[in-house]
Amino acid sequence: MKKPLQASAEDILELSVTVIEMYFRIEAITQATAGFATAGGEWGVLRMLAKEGPQTVPEMARSRPVSRQHCQTICNTLEAQGLVEFVDNPKHKKSKLVRVTKKGRDRFQSMRKQFLAAAGVYAPFFTAAEVNVATEVCRRAREMIQV
């Protein structure tokens, strides 16, 4: 059996550009579907907090990776909407934990349902195996890329 050829730098660049282009299309769909002005950032923070529990802004920023200031702006916007709250952090006097509120969980679930409905339109065009391979490749690349 023939061994697969090693990916080239050009292959990785093409993958990167394709992922970026796909991101912007998904962003447009999420904005149109959910009416969420900055769907990617706000959705991502709500998703992270709903799945992983309360975190500090610097912890969230490091895991994404985005600047702490960018993450703080998103959290402030979410707090103003009542979707997250800042609570005392037993591990640090100054760095508050950000916690999703019930309203935030409800909003996240509502958005998730809308996103699933939009994604369902495209699901018939792919096999589960294709989606799983693409997802795994993107995850592996995300973990390898150091910023």
ABEGO torsion letter per residue (X at the ends): XBBBBBBBAAAAAAAAAAAAAAAAAAAAAAAAAAGBABAAAAAAAAAAAAAAEBBBAAAAAAAOBBBAAAAAAAAAAAAAAGABBBBBBAABAABBBBBBBAAAAAAAAAAAAAAAAAAAAAAAABBAAAAAAAAAAAAAAAAABBX
